C-alpha cells in the first residue's frame, strides 16, 4: 500500500498503513494490484474509527 496524500511515497503493509494513519483517516490509500495502484479504503484494510470520547462524563 501507499498513500497518495503523505509526503513519503514508501510502501507499507496493511497493518503499518492503518497504524500510520490513525490521525489521518481521510488520506487516500492505494493498493498495488500487480499492474498499477488502485484506490483502497483504510476501512477495508482494518481501520476502525472511534468517534466516542473517554469514559468520563461530558
Beta strands, then each sheet from edge to edge (+ up, - down):
strand 1: 2-3
strand 2: 29-32
strand 3: 37-40
sheet 1: 1+ 2- 3+
end
